[in-house]
Amino acid sequence: MSRAQTPPGGSGRGSASAPPECDIAIAGGGAAGFFAAVTAVERSPDASILLLEKSPELLAKVTISGGGRCNVTHAEFDPDRLAEHYPRGARELRGPLHRWQPGDTIDWFEARGVPLKTEADGRVFPTDDRAASITGCLLDQACQQGVHIHAQTGLRSATRTEEGFALTLSNGTHCRARRLLLATGGNAASSGYKIAANLGHTIEPPVPSLFTFHISDPRIDGLAGVSVEHARVRAAGLQQQGALLITHWGLSGPAILRLSAWGARRLHDLAYAFSLEIDWVPDTSEEEVRDRLAQQRQDHGAAQPARHPLFRLPARLWRKLLLHAGIYAKARWSGLRSEQAERLVAELKRGRFEVTGRSLNKEEFVTCGGVRLSEVDFRTMESRVCPGLFLAGELLDIDGVTGGFNLQAAWTTGRIAGEAMAAG
Ligand SMILES: Cc1cc2nc3c(=O)[nH]c(=O)nc-3n(C[C@H](O)[C@H](O)[C@H](O)COP(=O)(O)OP(=O)(O)OC[C@H]3O[C@@H](n4cnc5c(N)ncnc54)[C@H](O)[C@@H]3O)c2cc1C
């Protein structure tokens, strides 16, 4: 996986140390910061733009996103429907998504030589499946147009002045900027939250979103890798549907990840210890399941349930569910007692599992929480409490479900901030 790095000395029109003053300073060399920078320089080529990244690596998350393939966005082109994929920020993002949506993102990258493709589930990737195509494009655009990029140079603090902001950088130097964009991401350890708070913002406590569930239960024990195409999961008063994947530690898959996103705060408050109810056959009603079992007893009495999975469930999972309902391997349909049948119905329609913790979803994870949205003007991404300060990306209390929605939020908010800063 190639890394997007610049030497600590910086790149573009930059010199070894950051210039003493600039029109626009951007803290955070991630998706939102870069997209704001290239937008601002496109709109206002004469503006001096400084992009600060505290780590040695630029666009680090984009590089690892989508397992190194970078799921750039999602092929949902109706802004209102698109907004429904954000557990936090749906209402606020609606306007911005009308101005910069996945179709615009796709056109932007393709116009700059990065062809994209859409997979069957709507996720959009570079045709060559290389995140480096995206990072390379952003870096080229920024460098060619003269953005001063300084890696290994973090923003340590910012103070509002009459003309703009007085910045102190991690290398001890100082800089003045007329406008400042905070795009420092959702890392709770990042100084971005602290800087935003010092400038007057409220921070909704950051908690993880998009995680898998830790469950130790004989019904799924030893079944790692088994998946069910369509299940319904319920917990903490929420429910989601979709594919379920059994892992070594519990459960994952789109249904679980969506539940973790919509329930991020509630599940955090439960310390990730809660009951999960699974409907393994959501397209079949409880009554229909009951009838089907009765029919099996009647029509296939001599057959062994363990040998003939019903409802298109994977055979190994089916056998585990039978066992849990007290139906042993050699049992025959004819010998099924009604209480066993009822236990199987309950197992199939409302199996209860105890979640004891969460595991990292290595494919994609984001932060729920961040800068309070009512304090930001979403027409410009400018702060309502600190004029001249702009905010974009995961630093905000915005996060989406998995599938390209999080990067789209970064492109959209970065775009709008870049336009507004260039115009100001
Ligand atoms: C493993 C993984 C895979 C993912 N895959 C996808 C995917 O395929 N599709 C998708 O849509 N989303 C994906 N996401 C989520 C997506 O990557 C993020 O939501 C998005 O990158 C957020 O962009 P950002 O610019 O706001 O923040 P970031 O990308 O986190 O960038 C913020 C940058 O600011 C820097 N910084 C922090 N503090 C300072 C400071 N004080 N001064 C200067 N710099 C600072 C940080 O070092 C960082 O580089 C993935 C996330 C992870 C963790």
The ligand as a Gaussian input file, in Angstrom:
#p B3LYP/6-31G(d) Opt

LIG

0 1
 C       -9.899000       1.566000       8.675000
 C      -10.869000       2.590000       8.133000
 C      -11.411000       2.405000       6.880000
 C      -12.349000       3.315000       6.383000
 N      -12.868000       3.108000       5.136000
 C      -13.790000       3.975000       4.650000
 C      -14.314000       3.813000       3.348000
 O      -13.917000       2.920000       2.595000
 N      -15.281000       4.687000       2.943000
 C      -15.731000       5.705000       3.718000
 O      -16.609000       6.458000       3.307000
 N      -15.201000       5.927000       4.942000
 C      -14.250000       5.092000       5.409000
 N      -13.703000       5.308000       6.652000
 C      -14.078000       6.538000       7.373000
 C      -13.365000       7.734000       6.708000
 O      -12.042000       7.351000       6.400000
 C      -13.363000       8.952000       7.609000
 O      -14.680000       9.242000       7.999000
 C      -12.775000      10.160000       6.873000
 O      -11.465000       9.860000       6.465000
 C      -12.768000      11.389000       7.755000
 O      -12.036000      12.395000       7.128000
 P      -11.487000      13.659000       7.941000
 O      -10.669000      14.425000       6.977000
 O      -12.596000      14.333000       8.619000
 O      -10.605000      13.043000       9.098000
 P       -9.250000      12.214000       9.011000
 O       -9.184000      11.430000       7.757000
 O       -9.134000      11.497000      10.293000
 O       -8.141000      13.336000       8.900000
 C       -7.853000      14.209000       9.973000
 C       -6.372000      14.497000       9.949000
 O       -6.088000      15.534000      10.864000
 C       -4.847000      15.272000      11.486000
 N       -4.792000      16.055000      12.720000
 C       -5.396000      15.801000      13.913000
 N       -5.135000      16.781000      14.793000
 C       -4.371000      17.694000      14.136000
 C       -3.792000      18.948000      14.484000
 N       -3.951000      19.456000      15.715000
 N       -3.066000      19.615000      13.552000
 C       -2.901000      19.107000      12.310000
 N       -3.414000      17.914000      11.921000
 C       -4.155000      17.236000      12.818000
 C       -4.867000      13.773000      11.684000
 O       -3.554000      13.268000      11.856000
 C       -5.518000      13.309000      10.384000
 O       -4.580000      13.046000       9.376000
 C      -12.746000       4.432000       7.160000
 C      -12.190000       4.625000       8.430000
 C      -11.249000       3.721000       8.897000
 C      -10.651000       3.954000      10.266000

